[in-house]
Amino acid sequence: MLKQQNNYWQLSWPSPAQPLFTDGTSITTAQQWQCQLQQVNNFIDSQSGDTVLLYHPDSLWFSLWFIALSQQGKHIVIAPDNQPQTLTLAMQNCDWKTPVILPESDPLSSKNQPLYHDSLPLDNLTKISFFTSGSTGQPKLISKKLSQLLLEVQVLQAQFGSEFNQQTLFAATVSYQHIYGLLFRLLWPLCYGHLQYRVQLSYLEQWQDLLQRHQVVFVASPAHLARFDDIAILAPAAQHCLAIFSSGGPLADDVPPRYLAALKQAPIEVFGSTETGGIAFRQRDIADAVWQVFDAVSISQNDQQALQVSSPYLDVAGNFTTSDQVQLLSAKHFRLLGRLDRIVKIEEKRLSLPEVEQHCLLSPLVGQAAALVLRQAKVQLALAVVLTEDGETLLQQQGKLAVNQHIKQHLLQRFERVMLPRKYRYVSALPFNQQGKLPLQQLEALFYHD
């Protein structure tokens, strides 16, 4: 359980046998987890430097590193993915990186055999940093105190957790490397003694299997929820589905009714950002459900109807102005109207269009680049490019597909595959107007002419 003291937080569980993690066949108990935690702490003691890059593909080991680093008050920098250039950029801010596998060490002697601790203290001021897309085109480092994250976990438990117990299984389609997954998939169940499923879900059949054996809370993304067409196969086990959470972008209007029909509940959509933490939620059991602000949060808007947030999850005093345009309905309810900047959502992942353009310019084939989102039946990233002389030569000799492939491989050094452009246009000049700006309508015309 999670308790707040004056200068630190306490993490505890009812007994050493409390199950914390499972991969579907084996279970890791609180005592086993604490034994591994000591090994991780021993490794941290052998390292110099207080700023640590944290990436691990296994949620159990990620949790061990996260808690051990928090116990020692290290500055934790969370890598958003394992792409080579992402890690290179992130290491510029760090002293060392957590290993995927701990080096072999001498077995713990009986003298040093770890004891089970009734509670684990966590440093209240531990700094946690996330990478997120910035409007200037460069990744932005957003920092939080551990206390802010754990305050949000407390709010989530108070808002949604009354029907969950120690047998409740949390399972997710999303990564814990980003703030939504870290809070909902990892910290919330860890802090309140719920069992966590270590395997990241990809298929509806995995949901079906888990529901046959557990009472489950699913932590998902809109992209996954939209892809699951045959949701009706879950209907026989609907009573075992305690909740479905979704964050990263609004669900398409046709998605909530499908889950309501099959599971007797619509997903709980959570709205927020890395900077603000959770702001509001809605559950569209009715079509026109509006966003309801979390109890800890206050909202307002400026002259451009941009949402302004006051929250204990923010370091800044007063209001934080977001790039989301809203219609305020009351002090606790609003409707989202759209984005006001060039940070877009592709597969529920935030992407800076200027960052895509700047990275393209590092390719010897690209002279100019303009990225945009085509809002067709499915949102697609598109790229208009003015080629260099080398690029034009490759285009003439090997054709458009070869140039596409070269640019894709170049972009993969920085971006995940799901975030790559789906459409490319190679033009002699970008359609700048007399003011030196690129009107969106002219850019879109490059892709809609056929």
C-alpha positions in Angstrom: 0.0 0.0 0.0 1.1 3.6 -0.5 1.4 6.0 2.4 2.7 9.5 2.5 5.0 10.6 5.3 6.5 14.1 5.9 9.7 13.6 3.8 9.1 10.4 2.1 6.6 7.8 0.7 6.2 4.3 2.0 5.5 1.3 -0.2 4.2 -1.8 1.6 2.2 -5.0 1.0 0.1 -7.2 3.4 2.5 -10.1 3.4 5.7 -11.5 1.8 3.6 -13.9 -0.3 1.6 -11.0 -2.0 1.8 -11.7 -5.7 3.0 -8.7 -7.7 3.9 -9.8 -11.2 3.0 -12.7 -13.5 3.9 -13.8 -17.0 1.0 -16.2 -17.2 2.9 -19.2 -15.8 5.0 -18.0 -12.9 4.4 -15.4 -10.2 6.8 -13.1 -8.5 5.9 -12.4 -4.8 6.7 -9.3 -2.8 9.5 -11.2 -1.0 11.0 -12.4 -4.3 10.7 -8.9 -5.7 12.5 -7.4 -2.6 15.3 -9.9 -3.0 15.8 -8.8 -6.6 15.5 -5.2 -5.5 18.5 -5.6 -3.2 20.6 -6.9 -6.1 19.6 -3.9 -8.1 20.5 -1.6 -5.2 23.9 -3.2 -4.9 24.6 -2.5 -8.5 23.5 1.1 -8.2 25.9 1.5 -5.2 28.8 0.5 -7.5 28.1 3.2 -10.1 29.2 6.8 -10.0 26.8 9.6 -11.2 23.3 10.5 -10.1 21.5 10.9 -13.4 20.5 7.5 -14.8 18.9 6.6 -18.1 16.3 3.9 -17.5 15.1 1.6 -20.2 14.1 -2.1 -19.8 11.9 -4.3 -22.0 10.5 -6.2 -19.0 8.0 -4.5 -16.7 9.2 -6.4 -13.6 12.8 -5.3 -14.0 11.7 -1.8 -15.0 9.8 -1.6 -11.7 12.9 -2.8 -9.8 15.1 -0.2 -11.3 12.6 2.5 -10.9 12.0 1.8 -7.2 15.7 1.2 -6.4 16.7 4.5 -8.1 13.9 6.2 -6.2 15.1 4.8 -2.9 18.5 6.3 -3.6 17.2 9.7 -4.8 18.7 9.4 -8.3 17.5 11.5 -11.2 15.7 9.0 -13.4 15.6 9.8 -17.1 13.1 7.5 -18.9 14.0 6.6 -22.5 10.7 6.6 -24.6 11.9 3.7 -26.7 15.0 1.7 -27.6 15.8 3.3 -31.0 19.6 3.9 -31.4 19.4 7.6 -31.9 16.9 8.1 -29.1 19.3 6.4 -26.7 22.2 8.5 -28.0 20.3 11.7 -27.5 19.1 10.7 -24.1 22.6 9.7 -22.9 23.7 13.3 -23.4 21.8 14.1 -20.3 22.8 11.0 -18.2 25.8 9.6 -16.3 25.0 6.0 -16.9 22.4 3.6 -18.3 20.7 0.7 -16.5 21.8 -2.6 -18.0 19.2 -5.1 -19.4 21.0 -7.9 -17.5 22.7 -7.4 -14.2 26.4 -8.5 -14.2 27.0 -11.8 -12.4 27.9 -11.3 -8.8 28.7 -13.4 -5.8 25.6 -15.2 -4.4 24.1 -13.6 -1.4 25.6 -15.2 1.7 23.4 -16.3 4.5 24.9 -13.3 6.5 23.6 -10.9 3.8 20.5 -12.8 3.0 17.8 -10.1 2.3 15.1 -9.7 4.8 11.5 -8.9 3.9 10.8 -5.3 4.9 7.3 -4.3 5.9 7.7 -1.0 4.1 10.1 0.6 1.7 10.9 4.3 1.9 11.1 6.3 -1.3 12.8 9.6 -1.6 10.0 12.3 -1.9 12.1 14.5 -4.1 13.3 12.0 -6.6 13.3 13.6 -10.0 11.7 11.7 -13.0 12.3 13.0 -16.5 10.4 12.1 -19.7 11.2 12.9 -23.3 8.3 14.5 -25.2 8.0 16.3 -28.5 8.7 20.0 -28.4 7.1 22.6 -30.7 10.6 23.8 -31.7 11.3 20.4 -33.4 13.6 19.1 -30.7 12.7 16.5 -28.0 11.8 18.2 -24.8 12.8 16.9 -21.3 9.8 17.2 -18.9 10.6 16.6 -15.2 8.4 15.6 -12.3 9.0 14.9 -8.7 8.2 11.3 -7.6 5.7 12.8 -5.1 3.7 14.3 -8.0 3.5 10.9 -9.7 2.4 9.2 -6.5 -0.1 11.9 -5.7 -1.7 11.1 -9.1 -1.7 7.4 -8.3 -3.6 8.2 -5.1 -6.1 10.1 -7.1 -6.6 7.3 -9.6 -7.1 4.8 -6.7 -9.7 7.1 -5.1 -11.5 7.8 -8.3 -11.6 4.3 -9.8 -10.1 1.7 -7.5 -12.9 1.0 -5.0 -13.8 -2.3 -6.7 -10.3 -3.6 -7.3 -8.6 -5.9 -4.9 -5.3 -7.9 -4.5 -6.6 -10.5 -7.0 -7.3 -7.9 -9.7 -4.9 -8.2 -12.7 -3.7 -5.1 -14.5 -2.8 -5.9 -18.2 -1.8 -3.4 -20.9 -1.3 -2.8 -24.6 0.8 0.2 -23.8 4.4 0.7 -22.7 5.4 1.9 -19.2 8.2 4.0 -20.8 5.7 6.9 -21.1 3.8 8.7 -18.3 0.4 7.1 -19.0 1.7 3.6 -19.0 4.0 4.3 -16.1 1.1 5.5 -13.9 -1.7 3.2 -15.0 0.1 0.0 -15.9 3.0 0.0 -13.4 2.8 2.4 -10.4 -0.9 2.2 -9.6 -1.0 -1.7 -9.3 2.4 -1.8 -7.7 1.5 0.8 -5.0 -1.9 -0.8 -4.2 -1.0 -4.5 -4.3 -2.7 -5.5 -7.6 -1.2 -8.2 -9.8 0.6 -7.0 -13.0 0.8 -9.0 -16.2 4.4 -8.7 -17.5 3.6 -9.3 -21.2 2.5 -6.4 -23.3 -0.8 -7.3 -25.0 -1.2 -7.1 -28.8 -4.1 -9.4 -29.7 -7.7 -9.7 -28.6 -7.2 -13.4 -28.0 -4.8 -12.5 -25.1 -7.6 -10.4 -23.6 -10.0 -13.4 -24.0 -7.5 -15.8 -22.3 -6.9 -13.4 -19.3 -10.6 -12.8 -18.8 -11.2 -16.6 -18.5 -8.7 -16.7 -15.5 -8.7 -13.3 -13.8 -10.7 -10.2 -12.9 -8.9 -7.8 -15.2 -8.3 -4.0 -15.6 -7.1 -3.3 -19.1 -4.8 -0.3 -19.8 -5.0 0.4 -23.6 -4.6 2.9 -26.3 -7.2 4.2 -28.8 -5.3 2.6 -31.6 -5.6 -0.9 -30.1 -9.2 -0.5 -29.0 -10.2 0.6 -32.5 -8.4 -2.3 -34.2 -10.3 -5.0 -32.2 -13.2 -5.6 -34.5 -14.4 -8.9 -33.0 -14.9 -7.5 -29.5 -18.1 -9.6 -29.2 -15.9 -12.7 -28.4 -15.3 -11.2 -24.9 -19.0 -11.1 -24.1 -19.2 -14.4 -22.2 -16.6 -13.2 -19.7 -17.9 -9.6 -19.5 -18.3 -9.8 -15.7 -14.5 -10.4 -15.4 -13.7 -7.1 -17.1 -13.5 -4.5 -14.3 -12.4 -1.5 -16.4 -10.8 -0.5 -19.6 -8.7 2.7 -19.6 -7.7 4.5 -22.8 -5.4 7.5 -23.2 -3.3 9.2 -25.9 -6.2 10.6 -28.0 -10.0 10.6 -28.1 -11.6 7.3 -29.2 -13.5 7.4 -32.6 -17.2 7.7 -32.0 -17.9 4.2 -33.2 -15.6 2.5 -30.7 -17.3 3.0 -27.3 -20.7 1.5 -28.4 -18.9 -1.7 -29.5 -17.4 -2.2 -26.0 -20.6 -1.2 -24.3 -22.5 -3.9 -26.3 -19.9 -6.6 -25.6 -18.7 -5.8 -22.1 -21.5 -3.7 -20.7 -19.1 -0.8 -20.2 -17.4 1.8 -22.4 -13.7 2.5 -22.0 -12.7 5.2 -19.6 -10.9 7.8 -21.6 -8.3 9.8 -19.8 -7.1 13.2 -21.1 -3.8 14.7 -20.1 -0.2 15.1 -21.1 3.3 14.5 -19.8 3.5 18.2 -18.7 0.1 18.3 -16.9 -0.5 14.8 -15.8 -4.1 13.6 -15.8 -6.6 16.4 -16.4 -10.0 14.8 -17.0 -11.8 11.6 -17.9 -15.0 10.5 -19.6 -16.9 7.2 -20.2 -19.2 7.4 -23.2 -22.0 5.1 -22.0 -24.0 7.8 -23.6 -22.9 9.4 -26.9 -22.5 13.0 -25.7 -20.5 12.3 -22.5 -18.3 15.3 -21.8 -14.9 15.5 -20.1 -15.0 15.5 -16.2 -12.1 17.1 -14.5 -10.2 15.1 -11.8 -10.9 16.3 -8.2 -7.3 17.6 -7.8 -7.4 19.7 -10.9 -8.8 23.1 -11.7 -9.4 24.5 -15.2 -10.0 27.8 -17.1 -9.3 29.1 -20.6 -7.7 32.0 -22.3 -8.9 34.3 -25.1 -8.0 31.7 -27.7 -10.1 29.1 -25.8 -6.9 27.2 -24.9 -7.4 25.0 -21.9 -5.5 26.3 -18.8 -4.8 23.9 -15.9 -3.9 24.3 -12.3 -2.8 21.0 -10.7 -0.6 19.6 -7.9 1.2 17.6 -10.7 2.7 20.8 -12.0 5.8 22.6 -10.8 4.6 26.0 -12.0 2.4 28.1 -9.8 -0.8 29.4 -11.3 -2.2 28.2 -14.7 -0.4 26.1 -17.3 -1.7 26.9 -20.8 -2.1 23.8 -23.0 -2.4 23.7 -26.8 -5.9 22.2 -26.6 -8.9 24.3 -27.6 -11.9 23.6 -25.4 -15.5 24.7 -24.7 -16.0 25.1 -21.0 -19.3 23.9 -19.7 -18.7 24.3 -16.0 -15.9 24.5 -13.5 -15.5 20.7 -13.8 -16.7 19.8 -17.4 -15.6 20.7 -20.9 -15.6 19.6 -24.5 -12.4 19.3 -26.6 -12.4 21.2 -29.8 -8.9 20.4 -31.2 -5.2 21.2 -31.1 -3.7 24.7 -31.5 -0.1 23.7 -32.4 2.0 21.4 -34.6 2.3 18.5 -32.1 0.1 15.8 -33.6 -1.0 12.3 -32.6 0.0 9.4 -34.7 -1.2 6.0 -33.3 -1.8 7.9 -30.0 1.9 8.9 -29.9 2.8 12.5 -29.8 4.9 13.6 -32.7 6.4 17.0 -33.5 6.1 17.9 -37.2 9.1 20.3 -37.0 11.2 17.5 -35.5 10.4 15.2 -38.5 11.3 18.0 -40.9 14.6 18.7 -39.1 15.7 15.1 -39.0 14.9 14.7 -42.7 17.3 17.5 -43.5 20.2 15.4 -42.0 19.7 13.0 -45.0 22.0 13.8 -48.0 19.0 13.2 -50.3 16.8 16.0 -48.7 17.1 19.7 -49.4 13.8 20.8 -47.9 10.9 19.0 -46.2 7.4 19.7 -45.0 5.4 17.3 -42.8 1.7 17.4 -42.4 -1.2 15.2 -41.3 -3.8 14.1 -43.8 -7.1 13.7 -42.0 -8.8 11.1 -44.2 -10.6 8.0 -43.1 -7.5 7.2 -41.1 -5.0 9.9 -39.9 -1.8 9.6 -42.0 1.5 11.4 -41.8 2.6 12.8 -45.2 6.0 14.3 -46.3 6.7 16.7 -49.1 10.3 16.8 -50.1 12.6 18.9 -52.3 15.5 16.6 -53.2 19.1 17.5 -53.3 21.2 16.7 -56.4 22.0 13.3 -55.0 18.4 12.7 -54.3 17.3 13.6 -57.8 20.0 11.3 -59.2 18.7 8.4 -57.1 15.1 9.2 -58.1 16.0 9.2 -61.8 18.0 6.0 -61.6 16.0 3.8 -59.2 12.6 5.5 -58.9 10.4 6.8 -56.1 10.2 3.6 -54.1 14.0 3.5 -53.6 14.0 7.2 -52.4 11.0 6.4 -50.1 12.9 3.5 -48.6 16.1 5.5 -48.0 14.2 8.3 -46.2 12.2 5.7 -44.2 15.5 4.1 -43.0 16.9 7.5 -42.2 13.8 8.3 -40.1 13.9 5.0 -38.3 17.1 6.1 -36.6 14.9 8.5 -34.7 11.3 7.5 -34.9 9.4 4.3 -34.4 8.0 2.6 -37.5 4.3 3.4 -36.7 5.2 7.1 -36.8 6.7 7.2 -40.3 5.1 9.0 -43.2 2.7 7.0 -45.2 2.7 9.3 -48.3 5.6 11.0 -50.0 5.7 13.7 -52.7 8.9 14.9 -54.4 8.5 18.4 -55.7 10.8 21.0 -57.3 9.8 23.6 -54.8 7.6 23.8 -51.7 4.5 26.0 -52.1 5.6 29.0 -50.0 3.4 32.1 -50.2 4.5 35.7 -50.5 4.8 35.9 -46.7 7.3 33.0 -46.7 4.8 30.6 -45.1 3.6 27.2 -46.2 -0.2 27.3 -46.3 -1.7 24.0 -45.2 -4.2 24.0 -48.0 -1.4 24.2 -50.7 0.5 21.4 -49.0 -2.5 19.2 -48.8 -3.2 19.8 -52.5 0.1 18.0 -53.3 -1.4 14.8 -51.9 -5.0 15.1 -53.0 -4.6 15.8 -56.7 -4.7 12.1 -57.5 
